[in-house]
Amino acid sequence: MKLTDQIHVNRPPSAVWAFLVDPANMPRWNPKVKRVSPSSFSSPGPGYRYAITYQMRERARASEFLAEFVRFEPSSKLVIRLTGGPDSHNRVIEEIYDLSERDGGTLLTQSIIIVNSGINIFFRFLIWLIQKWGKPTGKRYLETLRDIIEGDIK
Protein backbone atom coordinates (compact mmCIF):
# COMPACT_ATOMS: atom_id res chain seq x y z
CA MET A 1 0.00 0.00 0.00
CA LYS A 2 1.30 3.48 -0.88
CA LEU A 3 -0.01 6.75 0.55
CA THR A 4 1.17 10.07 -0.89
CA ASP A 5 0.84 13.71 0.09
CA GLN A 6 2.47 16.88 -1.22
CA ILE A 7 2.86 20.51 -0.11
CA HIS A 8 4.71 23.67 -1.14
CA VAL A 9 6.88 25.25 1.56
CA ASN A 10 8.01 28.86 1.16
CA ARG A 11 11.55 28.06 2.25
CA PRO A 12 14.54 26.70 0.31
CA PRO A 13 15.10 22.92 0.19
CA SER A 14 18.07 23.26 2.58
CA ALA A 15 15.77 24.69 5.32
CA VAL A 16 13.15 21.98 4.80
CA TRP A 17 15.90 19.34 4.78
CA ALA A 18 17.40 20.58 8.07
CA PHE A 19 14.00 20.24 9.74
CA LEU A 20 13.23 16.79 8.25
CA VAL A 21 16.49 15.07 9.18
CA ASP A 22 16.10 15.89 12.87
CA PRO A 23 13.83 13.09 14.19
CA ALA A 24 13.17 15.14 17.35
CA ASN A 25 10.97 17.39 15.17
CA MET A 26 8.57 14.58 14.23
CA PRO A 27 6.26 14.86 17.29
CA ARG A 28 5.90 18.59 16.55
CA TRP A 29 4.12 18.00 13.23
CA ASN A 30 2.83 14.41 13.41
CA PRO A 31 0.47 13.93 16.38
CA LYS A 32 0.72 10.13 16.04
CA VAL A 33 4.43 10.25 17.00
CA LYS A 34 4.66 10.07 20.79
CA ARG A 35 8.39 9.61 21.35
CA VAL A 36 11.68 9.58 19.46
CA SER A 37 14.90 8.20 20.97
CA PRO A 38 18.16 8.34 19.00
CA SER A 39 20.13 5.08 18.81
CA SER A 40 23.02 6.62 16.87
CA PHE A 41 25.52 8.93 18.48
CA SER A 42 26.49 10.58 15.20
CA SER A 43 24.77 13.39 13.34
CA PRO A 44 21.95 12.35 11.00
CA GLY A 45 23.30 10.73 7.84
CA PRO A 46 23.17 7.41 6.00
CA GLY A 47 22.57 4.60 8.51
CA TYR A 48 21.39 6.94 11.27
CA ARG A 49 19.04 5.04 13.62
CA TYR A 50 16.47 5.91 16.22
CA ALA A 51 13.52 4.34 18.03
CA ILE A 52 10.11 5.86 17.39
CA THR A 53 6.78 5.30 19.14
CA TYR A 54 3.49 5.76 17.29
CA GLN A 55 -0.01 5.78 18.72
CA MET A 56 -2.50 5.68 15.87
CA ARG A 57 -5.53 6.79 17.88
CA GLU A 58 -6.43 7.75 21.42
CA ARG A 59 -6.58 4.77 23.79
CA ALA A 60 -4.86 2.54 21.22
CA ARG A 61 -1.77 0.63 22.20
CA ALA A 62 1.45 2.43 21.26
CA SER A 63 3.75 0.74 18.73
CA GLU A 64 7.54 0.80 18.87
CA PHE A 65 9.61 0.82 15.66
CA LEU A 66 13.28 0.97 14.78
CA ALA A 67 13.88 3.65 12.15
CA GLU A 68 16.93 3.98 9.90
CA PHE A 69 17.90 6.51 7.23
CA VAL A 70 18.50 4.19 4.27
CA ARG A 71 18.78 6.87 1.59
CA PHE A 72 20.21 10.27 2.44
CA GLU A 73 20.62 12.78 -0.39
CA PRO A 74 20.92 16.22 1.25
CA SER A 75 18.20 18.71 0.27
CA SER A 76 16.80 16.19 -2.22
CA LYS A 77 15.65 12.79 -0.88
CA LEU A 78 15.32 11.06 2.48
CA VAL A 79 14.13 7.47 2.86
CA ILE A 80 13.40 6.21 6.37
CA ARG A 81 12.82 2.47 6.85
CA LEU A 82 10.79 1.45 9.90
CA THR A 83 10.71 -2.11 11.17
CA GLY A 84 9.00 -3.69 14.14
CA GLY A 85 5.67 -2.66 15.56
CA PRO A 86 3.00 -4.90 17.02
CA ASP A 87 3.10 -8.47 15.76
CA SER A 88 5.73 -7.35 13.25
CA HIS A 89 5.80 -10.48 11.00
CA ASN A 90 8.34 -8.91 8.60
CA ARG A 91 6.40 -5.64 8.37
CA VAL A 92 8.33 -2.82 6.78
CA ILE A 93 7.24 0.79 6.39
CA GLU A 94 9.17 3.28 4.30
CA GLU A 95 8.68 7.01 4.60
CA ILE A 96 10.03 8.78 1.53
CA TYR A 97 10.52 12.53 1.38
CA ASP A 98 11.32 14.08 -2.01
CA LEU A 99 12.30 17.75 -2.08
CA SER A 100 12.59 19.89 -5.20
CA GLU A 101 13.07 23.60 -5.66
CA ARG A 102 9.87 25.12 -7.00
CA ASP A 103 8.55 28.70 -7.25
CA GLY A 104 11.11 30.15 -4.85
CA GLY A 105 10.44 27.45 -2.26
CA THR A 106 10.30 23.67 -1.92
CA LEU A 107 7.84 21.14 -3.25
CA LEU A 108 7.81 18.41 -0.59
CA THR A 109 6.33 15.03 -1.45
CA GLN A 110 5.80 12.44 1.28
CA SER A 111 5.15 8.81 0.33
CA ILE A 112 4.47 6.10 2.86
CA ILE A 113 4.89 2.54 1.61
CA ILE A 114 3.64 -0.28 3.83
CA VAL A 115 4.84 -3.79 3.00
CA ASN A 116 3.17 -6.79 4.68
CA SER A 117 0.89 -4.39 6.54
CA GLY A 118 -1.37 -7.06 7.99
CA ILE A 119 -4.32 -4.92 6.88
CA ASN A 120 -6.90 -7.00 5.02
CA ILE A 121 -7.63 -6.22 1.38
CA PHE A 122 -11.01 -4.59 2.07
CA PHE A 123 -9.49 -2.04 4.47
CA ARG A 124 -6.52 -1.40 2.16
CA PHE A 125 -8.98 -0.60 -0.63
CA LEU A 126 -10.99 1.62 1.72
CA ILE A 127 -7.86 3.53 2.78
CA TRP A 128 -6.90 3.99 -0.88
CA LEU A 129 -10.40 5.31 -1.73
CA ILE A 130 -10.40 7.75 1.17
CA GLN A 131 -6.96 9.08 0.27
CA LYS A 132 -7.78 9.35 -3.44
CA TRP A 133 -11.21 11.00 -3.22
CA GLY A 134 -11.87 11.81 0.42
CA LYS A 135 -11.71 15.28 1.92
CA PRO A 136 -9.55 15.90 5.00
CA THR A 137 -11.54 16.69 8.13
CA GLY A 138 -8.71 18.45 9.93
CA LYS A 139 -5.36 20.01 9.21
CA ARG A 140 -3.06 17.75 7.20
CA TYR A 141 0.20 16.82 8.93
CA LEU A 142 2.27 18.33 6.10
CA GLU A 143 0.41 21.63 6.58
CA THR A 144 1.55 21.68 10.20
CA LEU A 145 5.11 20.84 9.09
CA ARG A 146 4.99 23.70 6.55
CA ASP A 147 3.66 26.17 9.13
CA ILE A 148 6.46 25.29 11.56
CA ILE A 149 9.19 25.60 8.93
CA GLU A 150 7.77 28.87 7.62
CA GLY A 151 7.71 30.17 11.19
CA ASP A 152 3.95 30.42 11.62
CA ILE A 153 4.02 28.05 14.62
CA LYS A 154 6.64 28.16 17.34
Buried (B, 14 or more C-beta within 10 A) or exposed (E): BEBEBEBBBEBBBEBBBBBBBBBEBBBBBBEBBBEBEBEBEEEBEEEBBBBBBBBEEEEEEEBBBBBBBBBBEEBBBBBBBBEBBEEBEEBBBBBBBBBEEEEEBBBBBBBBBBEEBEEEEEEEEEBEEEBEEEEEEEEEBBBBBBBBBBEEEE
